[in-house]
Every structure is written in C-alpha cells, then in structure tokens.
Amino acid sequence: MTPHEIHGIRPPAGRSGPQRLLPIAGAVVVVLVMLAHIVGGAVLAHASLGSIPGNLGGALAAGLVAIVTLKLLLLLGCGAAGVVGGKRMLAHTSKAHSGMTTGKTIHGARRYDLFVALLTLGRAGALRDRTIELARITPGEDVLDVGCGTGEIAMRAKVRTGPTGSVAGIDPAAEMIAMARQKAARAGLEIDYRVAAAEALPFADATFDVAVSSLMMHHLPEDLKPRALAEIGRVLNPGGHLVVVDFQRPSSRLGRLAPVWLLHRSQNAEGLLELPALLNAAGFTAIETQDTGIGYLGCVRARLN
C-alpha cells in the first residue's frame, strides 16, 4: 500500500505543462542569481585592480548597481510568478471545500511551499520563525496549530516544546496533512497531525496550553469564525493563550506592493481588525494586537480565563 493510499489520497495522474516547468524555472532563477554575483564580483575585482579605466569609486558603484539591479529583476520575476500561481491556486481553492468545512481549503500540497516561497520573495522561513516567537512557546507545553498546512509552524513549535511537550496540527485538506506527516517523519519529530476543521476540533476539553493560527483566519467565512474561536477556547487549558497571525493592510507604499499582499488584499484581509470583538465574545480576555515587524502581517493575542 502506498503512502497516498494510506492517507486516502489519489496520486496525481500526471503533471501539467506549467507544473513540469516549475523545477526548470527554479533552476534558471538559481543560475541567474549565481551569474549576477559572479559578474558583479568580476566587475568589482577588475575595478579594484585598476583594470577598468576611470574613477575607481564609479566602477565600484557600477558593479554594485549591476548586482542589485539583476537581483531586483529576479525577485520581481519570482514575485510575479508567485502571484500568478497563487491566484490559480486560490481560484481553485474558493470552489473546492474539503467536505467537512465551508471555509476555503487549500489543496496542491506539493506546490504550496513553492508558491509561498515565491510570494514572500524567499522570506517564508523568517515569517514562520517570527510567528513562533510571537507564540512564546516554552518547553513542556502542549501546542495546537490550527490550519497547519504542510506543517512548517508545527515543526518549529515542536522544537520549542522539546520532548516533554506535545504538538498537534489540524487541517481540512488531507493532502496537506499527508505532506506534514512526511516532513515530520524526515525530521524525526513526533507530531499529532489530523484531518479536521477549525470549527470541529477532534480533541478533549482543556488539552492545550497554546494555540497558534497562522494565515488561516482569512479563509473562514464570517459565520464560521465565532464557531472556530469557541472550539479553540474549548480545547485550551484555563490560562492558555491563542496567537493569531494574519493579513493586515500595510502602512507603507512598499508594503502594499508586496506580492503576497497583492494576492490577498481582496481575500477579507481586513479581518484581523474584527478579531478582538470575536475573541471577547468567545470568552477570551487580555486581548491585544501586536506588530509582527512584517508590514502586511498583524498579530492578535488573547488568553483564556
């Protein structure tokens, strides 16, 4: 029995043309970045040796401008590819519910991490690390990742909890959970991944110390958010806390040009402003908003009495 059969997932019949080209496009990007450094380094080396006539400072500046320009062009190209691919993925997502939730369910687990990397211009790891910092997880705590996707946040949480703590992750997309399990197995991390929806968590009352929701809330329709928050409150221990990281309108013009924001600005990206009132209604206290240091992402923290 194959891993796909174990998790009830049909293997894809075959990759489409665009999918087959993604690895090639990635390799081209890597080669171009290397060439940018080589060419720019050569320019600087020749300039420093006096091989280029003229002002040395001007030559150095020209070399630096060449490197920066090439890398910016590559980043813009990656961002544009991420936006186009992400729009296609979200267009499919908006119509494809998992059957267990009316919220949007992201499929295409094997492409997901690539699109996230493109959309964030290579900063996906830093964004996830920042989410874990905001969660303030300590060794020995029990943590729930709501909407875990391919498991990147959950794995980082498990490193923080250590062997005396536990981590569980839920996602309504079976293929995401299958990918998350594969990643955890490769990393040697014990994480309890389950196919489930945020509004129907398969855990007993008062199970977790910390709940984390990263870029998930904007996928829920308005009528589902109160139910999901009530469920999270149910499985949290008294005194436990919830951390929600999601989109907010960037304050700077540069932030509003970020590919990930351009893709999500119409996806109820202002929903973070509504969370404090919803959290209060769900029984949470000590509700506070916090800056993530990333223009298009905001954070809301709350504690359960």
Secondary structure per residue as TSV (DSSP state, phi and psi in degrees):
chain	resnum	aa	ss	phi	psi
A	1	M	-	360.0	131.3
A	2	T	-	-80.6	160.6
A	3	P	H	-56.5	-35.2
A	4	H	H	-63.3	-40.3
A	5	E	H	-70.3	-35.7
A	6	I	H	-59.7	-41.5
A	7	H	T	-94.7	7.9
A	8	G	T	71.1	32.9
A	9	I	-	-117.5	131.6
A	10	R	-	-80.3	130.0
A	11	P	-	-66.0	146.0
A	12	P	-	-61.1	143.1
A	13	A	S	-67.0	-25.3
A	14	G	-	166.7	154.7
A	15	R	-	-83.0	141.9
A	16	S	-	-75.4	171.3
A	17	G	H	-54.9	-52.0
A	18	P	H	-58.2	-38.6
A	19	Q	H	-65.7	-39.7
A	20	R	H	-66.0	-26.9
A	21	L	H	-81.6	-16.0
A	22	L	H	-59.6	-48.0
A	23	P	H	-60.7	-37.9
A	24	I	H	-64.4	-44.0
A	25	A	H	-61.5	-40.5
A	26	G	H	-62.9	-42.7
A	27	A	H	-64.0	-39.8
A	28	V	H	-61.3	-43.1
A	29	V	H	-60.4	-45.5
A	30	V	H	-60.7	-44.9
A	31	V	H	-62.7	-42.3
A	32	L	H	-64.9	-39.8
A	33	V	H	-62.1	-43.9
A	34	M	H	-61.8	-42.2
A	35	L	H	-63.7	-37.5
A	36	A	H	-60.2	-42.9
A	37	H	H	-68.6	-41.3
A	38	I	H	-63.6	-48.2
A	39	V	H	-63.4	-46.5
A	40	G	H	-63.5	-39.6
A	41	G	H	-64.8	-39.4
A	42	A	H	-63.8	-42.1
A	43	V	H	-58.9	-46.2
A	44	L	H	-66.1	-39.5
A	45	A	H	-64.1	-46.7
A	46	H	H	-63.8	-36.7
A	47	A	H	-65.2	-40.7
A	48	S	H	-69.8	-26.7
A	49	L	H	-86.2	-3.4
A	50	G	T	80.7	12.5
A	51	S	-	-72.3	-22.6
A	52	I	S	-98.1	121.9
A	53	P	-	-68.2	156.3
A	54	G	S	105.7	-172.7
A	55	N	-	-67.6	128.1
A	56	L	H	-62.3	-40.8
A	57	G	H	-62.1	-39.2
A	58	G	H	-65.7	-38.7
A	59	A	H	-66.1	-43.1
A	60	L	H	-59.7	-44.7
A	61	A	H	-62.5	-39.9
A	62	A	H	-63.2	-40.2
A	63	G	H	-63.5	-44.5
A	64	L	H	-63.9	-41.7
A	65	V	H	-62.5	-39.5
A	66	A	H	-61.6	-44.7
A	67	I	H	-63.4	-49.6
A	68	V	H	-62.5	-42.7
A	69	T	H	-62.6	-46.7
A	70	L	H	-61.7	-41.9
A	71	K	H	-69.4	-36.4
A	72	L	H	-64.2	-41.9
A	73	L	H	-61.7	-40.3
A	74	L	H	-65.8	-42.6
A	75	L	H	-63.7	-42.2
A	76	L	H	-62.8	-39.7
A	77	G	H	-63.5	-42.3
A	78	C	H	-63.9	-43.5
A	79	G	H	-61.7	-44.1
A	80	A	H	-62.8	-41.6
A	81	A	H	-62.8	-39.4
A	82	G	H	-65.4	-40.4
A	83	V	H	-64.6	-46.0
A	84	V	H	-62.7	-49.0
A	85	G	H	-65.2	-39.9
A	86	G	H	-64.5	-38.0
A	87	K	H	-63.2	-40.3
A	88	R	H	-64.9	-41.2
A	89	M	H	-65.7	-43.9
A	90	L	H	-70.3	-32.4
A	91	A	H	-62.7	-39.8
A	92	H	H	-71.1	-39.5
A	93	T	H	-60.9	-43.0
A	94	S	H	-61.5	-22.8
A	95	K	H	-100.3	-16.5
A	96	A	-	-108.7	91.0
A	97	H	-	-82.7	159.4
A	98	S	-	-77.7	-13.3
A	99	G	S	98.5	-21.5
A	100	M	S	-106.7	-3.6
A	101	T	-	-149.3	152.9
A	102	T	S	-93.8	-0.6
A	103	G	S	-75.2	164.5
A	104	K	-	-70.8	137.7
A	105	T	-	-121.6	121.6
A	106	I	-	-84.4	128.3
A	107	H	-	-110.5	-169.9
A	108	G	-	70.5	53.1
A	109	A	H	-58.4	-35.7
A	110	R	H	-71.1	-22.4
A	111	R	H	-95.9	-17.5
A	112	Y	H	-58.8	-51.9
A	113	D	H	-61.4	-36.2
A	114	L	H	-64.6	-45.9
A	115	F	H	-63.8	-39.1
A	116	V	H	-62.3	-42.2
A	117	A	H	-62.1	-42.2
A	118	L	H	-67.2	-45.2
A	119	L	H	-65.1	-34.9
A	120	T	T	-92.2	6.9
A	121	L	T	54.9	42.9
A	122	G	T	82.6	7.9
A	123	R	-	-101.1	13.3
A	124	A	H	-57.7	-43.6
A	125	G	H	-61.3	-42.5
A	126	A	H	-65.1	-38.3
A	127	L	H	-64.1	-42.5
A	128	R	H	-68.0	-39.0
A	129	D	H	-61.3	-39.3
A	130	R	H	-65.3	-38.2
A	131	T	H	-61.2	-42.6
A	132	I	H	-65.4	-38.0
A	133	E	H	-61.2	-43.7
A	134	L	H	-66.4	-28.3
A	135	A	H	-72.7	-20.1
A	136	R	T	52.2	49.6
A	137	I	-	-77.5	136.9
A	138	T	-	-118.1	157.5
A	139	P	T	-56.6	139.2
A	140	G	T	91.0	-7.3
A	141	E	-	-82.0	155.9
A	142	D	E	-102.7	125.1
A	143	V	E	-122.8	141.3
A	144	L	E	-118.7	128.6
A	145	D	E	-103.6	111.8
A	146	V	E	-93.1	114.4
A	147	G	T	81.2	56.8
A	148	C	-	-76.2	-14.9
A	149	G	T	59.4	-130.8
A	150	T	T	-87.6	9.0
A	151	G	S	92.7	10.4
A	152	E	H	-64.7	-42.0
A	153	I	H	-69.3	-43.9
A	154	A	H	-60.4	-40.5
A	155	M	H	-65.7	-39.8
A	156	R	H	-65.6	-37.3
A	157	A	H	-64.4	-39.5
A	158	K	H	-64.3	-35.9
A	159	V	H	-61.6	-37.3
A	160	R	H	-72.3	-40.2
A	161	T	H	-71.9	-28.7
A	162	G	-	73.2	-175.4
A	163	P	T	-67.7	-19.9
A	164	T	T	-87.1	-9.6
A	165	G	S	-108.5	177.6
A	166	S	E	-137.1	155.8
A	167	V	E	-134.9	136.1
A	168	A	E	-126.2	150.1
A	169	G	E	-137.7	139.1
A	170	I	E	-125.2	148.0
A	171	D	E	-157.2	141.3
A	172	P	S	-76.1	-9.1
A	173	A	-	-95.6	115.6
A	174	A	H	-61.1	-36.1
A	175	E	H	-68.8	-31.1
A	176	M	H	-65.6	-43.3
A	177	I	H	-65.0	-39.9
A	178	A	H	-60.8	-43.7
A	179	M	H	-65.0	-42.0
A	180	A	H	-61.1	-41.1
A	181	R	H	-64.2	-40.0
A	182	Q	H	-63.0	-43.5
A	183	K	H	-63.0	-44.5
A	184	A	H	-63.6	-39.4
A	185	A	H	-63.8	-42.7
A	186	R	H	-64.3	-34.9
A	187	A	H	-85.0	-6.3
A	188	G	T	70.8	32.1
A	189	L	-	-110.4	134.8
A	190	E	-	-93.3	108.0
A	191	I	-	-132.7	135.5
A	192	D	E	-89.2	94.0
A	193	Y	E	-95.3	136.4
A	194	R	E	-139.2	145.6
A	195	V	E	-81.2	111.1
A	196	A	-	-162.4	163.6
A	197	A	B	-103.2	153.9
A	198	A	T	-63.1	-28.2
A	199	E	T	-88.0	1.5
A	200	A	B	-147.0	71.7
A	201	L	-	-75.0	131.7
A	202	P	-	-86.6	49.3
A	203	F	S	-133.9	154.8
A	204	A	-	-72.7	162.9
A	205	D	S	-58.7	148.5
A	206	A	S	51.3	57.2
A	207	T	-	-102.6	-32.0
A	208	F	E	-118.5	153.6
A	209	D	E	-92.9	-31.5
A	210	V	E	-136.8	138.0
A	211	A	E	-122.5	136.7
A	212	V	E	-123.1	134.6
A	213	S	E	-129.9	111.1
A	214	S	E	-114.7	114.3
A	215	L	S	54.6	41.5
A	216	M	-	-117.0	-36.6
A	217	M	G	-59.8	-33.7
A	218	H	G	-70.3	-10.8
A	219	H	G	-83.2	-12.2
A	220	L	S	-92.1	135.8
A	221	P	-	-67.8	161.7
A	222	E	T	-58.6	-37.5
A	223	D	T	-73.1	-15.6
A	224	L	T	-92.3	-24.7
A	225	K	H	-59.4	-47.0
A	226	P	H	-59.4	-38.7
A	227	R	H	-66.6	-41.3
A	228	A	H	-65.2	-43.2
A	229	L	H	-66.4	-36.7
A	230	A	H	-64.6	-39.8
A	231	E	H	-65.5	-42.5
A	232	I	H	-61.7	-42.3
A	233	G	H	-61.7	-36.0
A	234	R	H	-63.9	-40.8
A	235	V	H	-87.8	-5.7
A	236	L	E	-83.5	144.8
A	237	N	E	-70.1	152.8
A	238	P	E	-55.6	130.8
A	239	G	E	88.5	-7.2
A	240	G	E	-71.6	163.5
A	241	H	E	-132.5	154.0
A	242	L	E	-115.5	137.2
A	243	V	E	-123.7	122.2
A	244	V	E	-115.2	121.9
A	245	V	E	-112.9	125.2
A	246	D	E	-155.3	-179.0
A	247	F	E	-73.6	145.3
A	248	Q	-	-140.4	159.3
A	249	R	-	-69.3	122.5
A	250	P	-	-63.8	145.4
A	251	S	S	-84.2	-21.0
A	252	S	S	-102.6	154.4
A	253	R	T	-64.1	-37.5
A	254	L	T	-63.6	-41.5
A	255	G	G	-62.7	-34.9
A	256	R	G	-73.6	-9.1
A	257	L	G	-96.6	-1.8
A	258	A	-	-62.6	133.4
A	259	P	H	-54.2	-40.6
A	260	V	H	-65.4	-33.6
A	261	W	H	-73.5	-40.6
A	262	L	H	-57.8	-34.1
A	263	L	H	-75.3	-36.0
A	264	H	H	-104.1	-1.5
A	265	R	T	-62.5	-24.5
A	266	S	T	-99.2	3.7
A	267	Q	S	-96.6	53.4
A	268	N	S	53.2	42.5
A	269	A	T	-73.8	-3.8
A	270	E	T	-95.4	5.0
A	271	G	G	-62.0	-22.1
A	272	L	G	-61.8	-30.0
A	273	L	G	-68.0	-24.6
A	274	E	G	-85.4	-14.7
A	275	L	H	-63.2	-42.8
A	276	P	H	-53.5	-43.6
A	277	A	H	-66.5	-40.3
A	278	L	H	-66.3	-39.5
A	279	L	H	-65.0	-41.0
A	280	N	H	-61.1	-42.8
A	281	A	H	-66.3	-26.5
A	282	A	T	-86.2	2.0
A	283	G	T	96.8	9.6
A	284	F	E	-85.6	154.0
A	285	T	E	-132.4	-178.3
A	286	A	E	49.5	46.3
A	287	I	E	-81.9	128.6
A	288	E	E	-144.2	145.9
A	289	T	E	-97.6	150.5
A	290	Q	E	-144.4	145.1
A	291	D	E	-80.0	137.0
A	292	T	-	-89.6	-13.8
A	293	G	S	86.8	-1.2
A	294	I	S	-119.2	116.9
A	295	G	T	-49.4	-42.4
A	296	Y	T	-91.9	5.0
A	297	L	E	-120.4	135.3
A	298	G	E	-120.9	168.7
A	299	C	E	-135.4	138.6
A	300	V	E	-123.9	128.2
A	301	R	E	-113.6	147.2
A	302	A	E	-154.2	153.2
A	303	R	E	-119.0	147.5
A	304	L	E	-100.3	124.0
A	305	N	-	-72.8	360.0
